[in-house]
């Protein structure tokens, strides 16, 4: 799950995942580019906040969670709004 709402480029998003093994390392990829990692807590949950790059195009993007040891993957979409003119 990705937090609700659509940020503008330069904002932040948070991805939340469940069903992982406690202590499992989970890689976080944005639009298929692995940039971050998270470690599942005692209940198998992960949460990772990541920046929406200032160069991100308006529209749909993906965030993917992949376990390092088991190779399980979950994908969610999130939207990016156009920046308001100054």
HELIX and SHEET records of a PDB file:
SHEET    1   A 5 UNK A   7  UNK A   8  0                                        
SHEET    2   A 5 UNK A  73  UNK A  81  1                                        
SHEET    3   A 5 UNK A  59  UNK A  67 -1                                        
SHEET    4   A 5 UNK A  25  UNK A  30 -1                                        
SHEET    5   A 5 UNK A  33  UNK A  39 -1                                        
SHEET    1   B 2 UNK A  12  UNK A  17  0                                        
SHEET    2   B 2 UNK A  46  UNK A  51 -1                                        
END                                                                             
